[in-house]
Amino acid sequence: MMEFPNRENAYIPLSKLEDYLLSETHSVGKSKAKLLRSVGFNEMNIDMLMQGLISIAHSGDIKEVLSAPYGVKYVIDGLLRTPAGSSIEMRTIWITDKDQVRPRFVTAYPL
């Protein structure tokens, strides 16, 4: 299995969580927000969501590596622990932008 390069430096801009994954009004994010909120994620435990997604980057299975004009994307699957105590299988997408070494979170969705 391929290792995710610089996975220990993976990061998630806070706005990606607040204004996208947990946003009930974002055109693309609202369906994800509905699911994440239904299992207990909200603004009060956003750190748990962030750490859970980063944990997938650190230890999840790389399913695909895609070259793009602006960088390299990694598709990584793993389990996200929820505040309710269960786990949901998530696919996460990360990108290492050209001229960067830190992988940045792009999106996540349930499998």
Secondary structure as the mmCIF struct_conf table of DSSP 4:
data_model
#
loop_
_struct_conf.conf_type_id
_struct_conf.id
_struct_conf.beg_label_comp_id
_struct_conf.beg_label_asym_id
_struct_conf.beg_label_seq_id
_struct_conf.end_label_comp_id
_struct_conf.end_label_asym_id
_struct_conf.end_label_seq_id
TURN_TY1_P TURN_TY1_P1 PRO A 5 ASN A 6
HELX_RH_3T_P HELX_RH_3T_P1 ARG A 7 ASN A 9
STRN STRN1 TYR A 11 TYR A 11
HELX_RH_AL_P HELX_RH_AL_P1 LEU A 14 LYS A 16
HELX_RH_PI_P HELX_RH_PI_P1 LEU A 17 LEU A 21
TURN_TY1_P TURN_TY1_P2 LEU A 22 LEU A 22
BEND BEND1 GLU A 24 THR A 25
TURN_TY1_P TURN_TY1_P3 SER A 27 GLY A 29
HELX_RH_AL_P HELX_RH_AL_P2 LYS A 30 SER A 38
TURN_TY1_P TURN_TY1_P4 VAL A 39 GLY A 40
HELX_RH_3T_P HELX_RH_3T_P2 GLU A 43 ASN A 45
HELX_RH_AL_P HELX_RH_AL_P3 ILE A 46 SER A 59
BEND BEND2 GLY A 60 GLY A 60
STRN STRN2 ASP A 61 ALA A 68
TURN_TY1_P TURN_TY1_P5 PRO A 69 TYR A 70
STRN STRN3 GLY A 71 ARG A 81
TURN_TY1_P TURN_TY1_P6 PRO A 83 ALA A 84
BEND BEND3 GLY A 85 GLY A 85
STRN STRN4 SER A 87 ASP A 97
TURN_TY1_P TURN_TY1_P7 LYS A 98 ASP A 99
BEND BEND4 ARG A 102 ARG A 102
STRN STRN5 ARG A 104 PRO A 110
#
